[in-house]
């Protein structure tokens, strides 16, 4: 169950790039801030057959009310 200050961030990775990604970085920016802050790093997951996972969910707890913007970046082997 999600509370008022908790949310779920979810994304799906396209088949065309799933094999190229090593990790995902989730950035958050408050509406009045200029820069984003990295809040999560999630490694690329694989199933029992070694196939990359394509669906991801991260739980986020917000310290304050307001408008937040999120950016998810897939990072490859060469960073």
Protein Blocks (a to p, Z undefined) as FASTA:
>chain_A
ZZfkbccddddddfklmmmpmbdcdddddfkbmbdcdfbdcdddddfkopacfbdcdddd
dfbgcddddddddddfkZZ
